[in-house]
Protein backbone atom coordinates (compact mmCIF):
# COMPACT_ATOMS: atom_id res chain seq x y z
CA UNK A 1 0.00 0.00 0.00
CA UNK A 2 1.36 3.41 -0.94
CA UNK A 3 1.97 6.21 1.57
CA UNK A 4 -0.75 8.26 -0.16
CA UNK A 5 -3.28 5.42 0.23
CA UNK A 6 -2.36 4.96 3.93
CA UNK A 7 -2.81 8.70 4.54
CA UNK A 8 -6.13 8.73 2.65
CA UNK A 9 -7.39 5.69 4.60
CA UNK A 10 -6.28 7.21 7.93
CA UNK A 11 -8.01 10.51 7.09
CA UNK A 12 -11.25 8.76 6.14
CA UNK A 13 -11.12 6.69 9.33
CA UNK A 14 -10.50 9.80 11.48
CA UNK A 15 -13.49 11.55 9.89
CA UNK A 16 -15.75 8.50 10.28
CA UNK A 17 -14.74 8.01 13.93
CA UNK A 18 -15.42 11.69 14.64
CA UNK A 19 -18.83 11.51 12.98
CA UNK A 20 -19.77 8.44 15.02
CA UNK A 21 -18.54 9.95 18.28
CA UNK A 22 -20.27 13.28 17.64
CA UNK A 23 -23.59 11.53 16.97
CA UNK A 24 -23.40 10.06 20.51
CA UNK A 25 -21.92 13.16 22.22
CA UNK A 26 -24.89 14.96 23.75
CA UNK A 27 -22.65 17.11 25.96
CA UNK A 28 -20.69 18.67 23.09
CA UNK A 29 -23.81 19.10 20.97
CA UNK A 30 -25.75 20.76 23.82
CA UNK A 31 -22.97 23.34 24.19
CA UNK A 32 -23.15 24.14 20.47
CA UNK A 33 -19.76 22.65 19.62
CA UNK A 34 -19.04 21.90 15.97
CA UNK A 35 -16.23 19.89 14.44
CA UNK A 36 -14.48 22.17 11.95
CA UNK A 37 -11.36 20.09 11.24
CA UNK A 38 -10.37 16.45 11.64
CA UNK A 39 -7.31 14.34 10.83
CA UNK A 40 -5.42 11.47 12.45
CA UNK A 41 -4.19 12.81 15.81
CA UNK A 42 -5.84 16.17 15.21
CA UNK A 43 -9.20 17.81 15.88
CA UNK A 44 -10.52 21.36 15.66
CA UNK A 45 -13.81 22.28 17.33
CA UNK A 46 -15.58 25.61 17.70
CA UNK A 47 -18.24 26.95 20.06
CA UNK A 48 -19.94 30.32 20.37
CA UNK A 49 -20.03 31.80 23.88
CA UNK A 50 -23.69 32.23 24.82
CA UNK A 51 -25.05 34.52 27.56
CA UNK A 52 -25.83 31.46 29.72
CA UNK A 53 -22.10 30.57 29.66
CA UNK A 54 -21.05 33.80 31.43
CA UNK A 55 -19.91 33.91 35.03
CA UNK A 56 -20.32 36.71 37.61
CA UNK A 57 -17.62 38.77 35.85
CA UNK A 58 -19.54 38.53 32.57
CA UNK A 59 -16.78 36.44 31.00
CA UNK A 60 -17.00 32.86 29.78
CA UNK A 61 -16.96 30.47 32.71
CA UNK A 62 -13.73 28.47 32.70
CA UNK A 63 -15.65 25.22 32.81
CA UNK A 64 -17.07 25.87 29.34
CA UNK A 65 -13.62 26.69 27.96
CA UNK A 66 -12.32 23.50 29.57
CA UNK A 67 -15.21 21.50 28.08
CA UNK A 68 -14.40 22.77 24.58
CA UNK A 69 -10.70 21.91 24.96
CA UNK A 70 -11.55 18.53 26.49
CA UNK A 71 -13.89 17.67 23.60
CA UNK A 72 -11.23 18.58 21.03
CA UNK A 73 -8.79 16.40 22.98
CA UNK A 74 -11.30 13.52 22.94
CA UNK A 75 -11.90 13.71 19.20
CA UNK A 76 -8.18 13.95 18.52
CA UNK A 77 -7.15 10.97 20.62
CA UNK A 78 -10.00 8.80 19.29
CA UNK A 79 -9.19 9.67 15.66
CA UNK A 80 -7.26 6.42 15.20
CA UNK A 81 -10.52 4.49 15.86
CA UNK A 82 -9.26 3.06 19.15
CA UNK A 83 -11.38 3.78 22.24
CA UNK A 84 -9.33 6.24 24.23
CA UNK A 85 -10.13 8.17 27.41
CA UNK A 86 -8.49 10.92 29.43
CA UNK A 87 -5.98 9.83 32.06
CA UNK A 88 -5.34 13.41 33.17
CA UNK A 89 -5.34 16.95 31.92
CA UNK A 90 -4.55 20.52 32.91
CA UNK A 91 -5.46 23.96 31.60
CA UNK A 92 -3.98 27.43 31.78
CA UNK A 93 -6.36 30.34 31.21
CA UNK A 94 -4.65 33.20 29.37
CA UNK A 95 -7.46 35.64 28.50
CA UNK A 96 -11.21 35.86 29.00
CA UNK A 97 -13.82 34.73 26.53
CA UNK A 98 -16.71 37.15 26.06
CA UNK A 99 -20.37 36.80 25.08
CA UNK A 100 -20.62 36.26 21.34
CA UNK A 101 -17.01 35.12 20.95
CA UNK A 102 -16.45 32.09 18.77
CA UNK A 103 -13.88 29.97 20.55
CA UNK A 104 -11.87 27.39 18.62
CA UNK A 105 -9.97 24.53 20.22
CA UNK A 106 -7.24 22.94 18.13
CA UNK A 107 -5.94 19.62 19.50
CA UNK A 108 -2.66 18.18 18.25
CA UNK A 109 -1.22 14.78 19.11
CA UNK A 110 2.30 15.22 20.48
CA UNK A 111 3.10 11.56 21.05
CA UNK A 112 1.25 8.24 21.05
CA UNK A 113 3.05 5.15 22.22
CA UNK A 114 1.54 1.89 23.37
CA UNK A 115 -1.70 2.72 25.16
CA UNK A 116 -0.85 6.31 26.13
CA UNK A 117 -0.62 9.65 24.40
CA UNK A 118 -0.08 13.35 25.03
CA UNK A 119 -2.15 16.03 23.28
CA UNK A 120 -1.86 19.81 23.35
CA UNK A 121 -4.92 21.98 22.78
CA UNK A 122 -4.87 25.71 22.06
CA UNK A 123 -8.11 27.64 22.50
CA UNK A 124 -8.39 30.92 20.58
CA UNK A 125 -11.13 33.43 19.87
CA UNK A 126 -12.30 34.65 16.46
CA UNK A 127 -9.47 37.22 16.41
CA UNK A 128 -6.81 34.56 16.98
CA UNK A 129 -6.20 35.65 20.58
CA UNK A 130 -5.09 32.73 22.75
CA UNK A 131 -7.65 32.12 25.48
CA UNK A 132 -6.29 28.90 27.03
CA UNK A 133 -3.68 26.16 26.74
CA UNK A 134 -4.69 22.61 27.65
CA UNK A 135 -2.63 19.43 27.87
CA UNK A 136 -4.30 16.04 27.96
CA UNK A 137 -2.87 12.62 28.63
CA UNK A 138 -4.78 9.72 27.10
CA UNK A 139 -5.16 6.03 27.84
CA UNK A 140 -6.40 3.51 25.28
CA UNK A 141 -9.08 1.15 26.54
CA UNK A 142 -10.67 -1.91 24.96
CA UNK A 143 -12.61 -1.61 21.72
CA UNK A 144 -12.98 0.59 18.68
CA UNK A 145 -15.04 3.72 18.06
CA UNK A 146 -16.39 2.09 14.88
CA UNK A 147 -16.43 -1.65 15.50
CA UNK A 148 -14.80 -3.83 12.88
CA UNK A 149 -12.88 -1.15 10.98
CA UNK A 150 -9.62 -1.55 12.87
CA UNK A 151 -7.12 1.17 13.59
CA UNK A 152 -5.31 3.41 11.14
CA UNK A 153 -1.98 2.56 12.77
CA UNK A 154 -2.43 0.61 16.02
CA UNK A 155 1.30 0.65 16.80
CA UNK A 156 2.73 3.98 15.64
CA UNK A 157 6.21 3.10 16.89
CA UNK A 158 6.36 0.24 14.37
CA UNK A 159 5.76 2.54 11.42
CA UNK A 160 8.45 4.17 9.34
CA UNK A 161 9.01 7.90 9.09
BELTA-V668180 format. One line per field, one symbol per residue. ss: DSSP state (h for helix, s for strand, l for the rest). phi: phi as a letter, one per 30 degrees, with the letter a starting at -180 (. if undefined). psi: psi as a letter, one per 30 degrees, with the letter a starting at -180 (. if undefined). A space follows every 50 residues. Layout:
ss=???
phi=???
psi=???
This chain:
ss=llhhhhhhhhhhhhhhhhhhhhhhlhhhhhlllssssssllsssssssll hhhslllllslhhhhhhhhhhhhhhhhllllsssssssssssslllllll lssssssssssssllssssssssslllllsssssssssssssssllllll lllllhhhlll
phi=.ddddddddddddddddddddddccddddddidbdcaaaeibbbbbaddc edcdcdcibdeeddddddddddeddddcdcicebbdclabbbccadccei eccbcccbdcabbicbabbcbccbcdciddcabbbcccbdcdjbdceici cdadbddddcc
psi=kleeeeeeeeeeeeeeeeeeeeffieeeefggkkkfkklkgkkjllkkjl eggkafghlkkfeeeeeeeeeeeeeefgfggkkklkflllkkkelkklkf kjkkkjkkkekkkbgllkkkkkklafggkkelkkkkklkkakllejkffa leififffll.
